Amino acid sequence: MISHRLNNRNLIIWMVLFGLFCASVYVLRSVLLPFVAGIIIGYLLDPLTSKIEKLGISRTIASILVMFLIILILVPSLIALFSVIDNQVGHFINVLPNYLSSFAKKIEPAIANLQDHFPALEPEKIREYLHNNMTNTLKLIGNLIRRLITGGFALVNILSLLLITPIVAFYMLRDWDKFIAQVDSLLPKKSKKSIEKQAREIDNILSSFIRGQFSVCVLLGTFYAVGLYIIGLDLGVLVGFIAGIISFIPYVGTITGFLVSILIAFAQFDTLIPILQVVGVFMLGQFIEGNFLTPNLVGDSVGLHPVWIMFALLTGGVLLGFLGLMIAVPVAAIIGVIIRHAIDNYKESSLYKD
């Protein structure tokens, strides 16, 4: 009886602590982004830092070398990428009126065909509807970009992300082992082995998924961007890279990138061959991802169902915005492991066996 009451009290304490933690994350969501980004970067780079440390180099020097190497690779790559994207966006804005006119002319046969099959339809109303919606969409995109560029709070967030994230990442790399040891020392002694077992399982899932999926997204985005750039598609680098980066959301990245690329190609090109080449780039990208990248970099033992990942990303995005998208998959992995262990404990209990 006393033991049962103690278990209930411990459960209540843990639930209260968890509730306070969730409430704190929600309240502080606007300032947590650079810190969470730094922790994720530290987690991603920890294995490389540990390998350098094994060569006899101190952890601090190894952390500095890793951060310097990443900055040395990342900064020139981003400058080159933004330069190409800036040129493509500028050109696209200049030729956009021509593309709209070309698009309208190319859908004329489809409108006429619809009128033949459905005489009640009025072509002028269809044209007016399409024109108004395209105009409103472009205005919406323009206003969104303007707000992102001129918004003071957004600018502060970007600056804090660029300045604070590397500092947090460095300290996480340098003190990662100390941080893990400190957390380990605070674990309840009675449940320590069970918690450590679950923590190892969570780490295996996160290392397989986050590190592997990050590599897949970057490689796939680079492939799409280069392929569409070679074809000559306007905004090809931007659309292709974004399609690859958001491909961690099952099917969403590829489908979105494919549809946007096809619409741009349809308006830009007057022949069928470039449009077929765009289709070929995405088909080849999917073949490479499904047969080489994902099996070798992510593996089959991740244990995260695509539906669970999409639900986690949607929920995180609605509740916490971009911060929620960043932590959605790790939280989903943790919850998945906890649920699996809870089911195993249930099957071993008298409640199930009786």
C-alpha positions in Angstrom: 0.0 0.0 0.0 2.8 2.4 1.0 4.8 1.4 -2.2 1.7 2.0 -4.3 1.3 5.5 -2.8 5.0 6.3 -3.4 4.7 5.3 -7.0 1.7 7.5 -7.5 3.4 10.4 -5.9 6.5 9.9 -8.0 4.3 9.7 -11.1 2.6 13.0 -10.2 5.9 14.7 -9.5 7.3 13.6 -13.0 4.1 14.7 -14.7 4.2 18.1 -13.0 7.9 18.6 -14.0 7.1 17.5 -17.5 4.2 20.0 -17.7 6.3 22.8 -16.4 9.0 22.0 -18.9 6.5 22.0 -21.8 5.0 25.3 -20.6 8.5 26.9 -20.3 9.4 25.8 -23.9 6.1 27.3 -25.2 6.6 30.6 -23.3 10.2 31.0 -24.4 9.8 29.7 -27.9 10.7 33.0 -29.5 14.2 33.1 -27.9 15.0 29.3 -27.9 15.7 28.9 -31.6 19.5 29.8 -31.7 20.1 27.7 -28.5 18.2 24.6 -29.9 20.0 25.0 -33.3 23.4 25.1 -31.4 22.5 22.0 -29.4 21.5 20.1 -32.6 24.7 21.2 -34.4 26.8 20.1 -31.3 25.0 16.7 -31.4 25.7 16.3 -35.1 29.4 17.2 -34.8 30.1 15.4 -31.6 31.3 12.1 -33.3 33.8 14.0 -35.4 35.1 15.9 -32.4 35.4 12.7 -30.4 37.5 11.1 -33.2 39.9 14.1 -33.3 40.1 14.0 -29.5 41.2 10.3 -29.7 44.3 11.5 -31.6 45.6 13.0 -28.4 44.2 16.5 -29.0 42.4 18.3 -26.1 38.6 18.5 -26.4 38.7 22.3 -26.6 41.2 22.3 -29.5 39.2 19.6 -31.2 36.0 21.6 -30.9 37.8 24.7 -32.3 39.2 22.7 -35.2 35.7 21.2 -36.1 33.9 24.6 -35.9 36.7 26.2 -38.0 36.4 23.4 -40.6 32.6 23.7 -40.8 32.8 27.5 -41.1 35.5 27.2 -43.7 33.3 24.9 -45.8 29.9 26.5 -45.0 30.5 30.2 -45.5 31.9 30.1 -49.1 29.2 27.5 -50.1 26.4 29.8 -48.7 27.9 32.9 -50.4 28.1 31.1 -53.8 24.6 29.6 -53.3 23.0 33.0 -52.4 24.8 34.7 -55.3 23.3 32.3 -57.8 19.8 32.5 -56.2 20.0 36.3 -56.1 20.8 36.3 -59.9 18.0 33.9 -60.6 15.4 35.7 -58.5 16.3 39.1 -60.2 16.0 37.6 -63.6 12.7 35.8 -62.7 11.1 39.1 -61.5 12.1 40.8 -64.7 10.6 38.1 -67.0 7.6 37.3 -64.8 5.1 39.4 -66.8 6.2 37.5 -70.0 5.8 34.2 -68.2 2.3 35.1 -67.0 1.3 36.0 -70.6 2.9 32.8 -72.0 1.2 30.7 -69.4 -2.2 32.3 -70.2 -1.7 31.6 -73.9 -0.7 28.0 -73.3 -3.8 27.2 -71.3 -6.1 28.7 -74.0 -6.6 25.3 -75.7 -7.4 23.7 -72.4 -10.1 26.3 -71.7 -11.5 25.9 -75.2 -11.6 22.1 -74.8 -13.4 22.5 -71.5 -16.0 24.7 -73.2 -16.6 22.1 -75.9 -17.3 19.5 -73.2 -19.1 21.8 -70.8 -20.9 24.5 -72.9 -22.3 26.1 -69.7 -18.8 27.3 -68.8 -17.9 30.8 -69.7 -14.3 31.1 -70.9 -14.0 34.8 -69.9 -15.0 34.0 -66.3 -12.4 31.2 -66.2 -9.7 33.6 -67.6 -10.7 36.3 -65.1 -10.6 33.8 -62.2 -7.2 32.5 -63.1 -5.8 36.0 -63.6 -7.2 37.3 -60.3 -5.9 34.3 -58.4 -2.4 34.5 -60.0 -2.3 38.2 -59.2 -3.4 37.7 -55.6 -0.9 34.9 -55.1 2.0 37.0 -56.4 0.9 39.9 -54.2 0.8 37.6 -51.2 4.3 36.2 -52.0 5.6 39.8 -52.5 4.2 41.0 -49.2 5.5 37.9 -47.4 9.1 38.5 -48.7 8.8 42.2 -47.8 7.8 41.4 -44.3 10.6 38.8 -43.9 13.1 41.4 -45.1 11.9 44.5 -43.3 10.5 42.9 -40.2 12.6 44.1 -37.2 11.8 41.0 -35.1 12.7 38.7 -38.0 16.0 40.5 -38.4 16.8 40.2 -34.7 16.0 36.4 -35.0 18.3 36.0 -38.0 21.1 37.9 -36.3 20.7 36.0 -33.1 20.7 32.7 -35.1 24.0 33.7 -36.8 25.7 35.0 -33.8 24.5 32.9 -30.9 24.2 29.5 -32.6 28.0 29.0 -33.3 28.8 30.0 -29.7 26.3 27.5 -28.3 27.5 24.8 -30.7 31.1 25.3 -29.6 30.3 25.1 -25.9 28.1 22.0 -26.5 30.9 20.3 -28.4 33.5 21.2 -25.8 31.4 20.2 -22.8 29.3 17.4 -24.3 30.8 14.6 -22.3 30.5 16.7 -19.1 26.9 17.5 -19.9 26.1 13.8 -20.4 27.9 12.9 -17.1 26.0 15.6 -15.2 22.6 14.3 -16.5 23.6 10.7 -15.7 24.4 11.7 -12.1 20.9 13.1 -11.6 19.1 9.9 -12.8 17.0 8.1 -10.1 19.1 5.2 -8.9 16.2 2.7 -8.9 15.4 3.4 -12.6 18.9 4.3 -13.8 19.5 1.2 -15.8 16.2 1.3 -17.5 16.6 5.0 -18.4 20.1 4.5 -19.7 18.8 1.7 -21.9 16.1 3.9 -23.3 18.6 6.8 -23.8 20.9 4.6 -25.8 18.0 3.5 -28.0 16.9 7.1 -28.5 20.5 8.1 -29.3 20.8 5.3 -31.9 17.5 6.4 -33.5 18.4 10.1 -33.5 22.0 9.5 -34.8 20.6 7.3 -37.6 17.8 9.6 -38.6 19.0 13.2 -37.9 22.6 12.8 -39.1 21.6 10.4 -41.9 18.5 12.4 -43.0 20.5 15.7 -42.9 23.0 14.2 -45.3 20.3 12.9 -47.6 18.6 16.3 -47.7 21.8 18.3 -48.5 22.8 15.8 -51.2 19.4 15.6 -52.7 19.0 19.4 -52.6 22.3 19.8 -54.3 21.4 17.2 -57.0 18.1 18.9 -57.8 19.6 22.4 -57.8 22.5 21.4 -60.1 20.2 19.4 -62.4 17.6 22.2 -62.8 20.4 24.8 -63.2 21.9 22.7 -66.1 18.5 22.6 -67.7 18.3 26.4 -67.5 15.2 26.5 -65.4 14.6 29.9 -63.8 14.7 29.7 -60.0 15.9 26.1 -60.5 18.7 26.4 -57.9 16.3 27.8 -55.3 13.4 25.4 -56.0 15.7 22.4 -56.2 17.6 23.1 -53.1 14.5 23.8 -51.1 12.9 20.7 -52.4 15.8 18.6 -51.2 16.1 20.4 -47.8 12.4 19.8 -46.9 12.4 16.2 -48.2 12.8 15.1 -44.5 9.0 15.5 -44.6 8.0 12.4 -46.5 6.9 13.1 -50.1 6.2 16.8 -49.4 9.6 18.1 -50.5 9.8 16.2 -53.8 6.1 16.7 -54.7 6.3 20.5 -54.0 9.5 21.0 -55.9 8.3 18.9 -58.8 5.0 20.8 -59.2 6.7 24.3 -58.9 9.4 23.3 -61.3 6.8 22.0 -63.9 4.8 25.2 -63.6 7.9 27.4 -64.2 9.1 25.1 -67.0 5.6 25.2 -68.6 5.6 29.0 -68.6 9.3 29.4 -69.5 9.9 26.9 -72.3 8.1 26.6 -75.7 9.2 23.0 -76.4 8.4 19.8 -74.6 12.0 18.6 -74.2 13.0 20.9 -71.2 9.8 20.0 -69.4 10.6 16.3 -69.8 14.1 17.0 -68.6 12.7 18.5 -65.4 10.6 15.3 -64.9 13.7 13.3 -65.5 15.7 15.2 -62.8 13.1 14.5 -60.2 12.6 10.8 -61.2 16.4 10.3 -61.1 16.6 12.1 -57.8 13.9 9.8 -56.3 15.7 6.7 -57.7 19.0 7.8 -56.2 17.4 8.6 -52.8 15.4 5.5 -52.6 18.1 3.0 -53.7 21.4 4.6 -52.5 21.1 7.6 -50.2 18.4 6.6 -47.7 19.4 2.9 -47.4 23.1 3.8 -46.8 22.9 7.0 -44.8 19.6 6.5 -42.8 19.1 2.7 -42.8 16.0 0.7 -42.1 16.3 0.5 -38.3 15.2 4.1 -37.5 11.8 2.9 -36.3 10.0 6.2 -37.2 6.9 5.7 -39.4 6.4 8.4 -42.1 2.9 9.1 -40.8 4.3 9.6 -37.3 7.0 11.9 -38.6 4.4 14.0 -40.6 2.1 14.2 -37.6 5.0 15.3 -35.3 6.2 18.0 -37.8 2.7 19.3 -38.3 2.1 19.5 -34.5 5.5 21.0 -33.8 5.0 23.6 -36.5 1.6 24.6 -35.3 2.6 24.9 -31.7 6.1 26.3 -31.9 6.7 27.4 -35.5 10.1 26.8 -36.9 11.4 25.8 -33.5 8.8 23.1 -33.4 9.9 21.8 -36.8 13.5 21.5 -35.5 12.6 19.5 -32.4 9.6 17.6 -33.8 11.6 14.5 -34.9 13.8 14.2 -31.8 10.7 14.5 -29.6 8.8 11.9 -31.8 11.7 9.5 -31.5 11.8 9.9 -27.7 8.0 9.4 -27.4 8.2 6.4 -29.7 10.9 4.7 -27.5 9.0 5.5 -24.3 5.8 4.0 -25.7 7.6 0.9 -26.9 9.1 0.3 -23.4 5.8 1.1 -21.8 4.2 -1.6 -23.9 6.9 -4.1 -23.1 6.4 -3.4 -19.4 2.7 -3.8 -19.8 3.1 -7.2 -21.4 5.3 -8.3 -18.5 2.8 -7.0 -15.9 0.1 -9.0 -14.1 -2.5 -6.7 -15.7 -1.7 -8.2 -19.2 -0.9 -11.8 -18.2 -4.0 -12.2 -16.0 
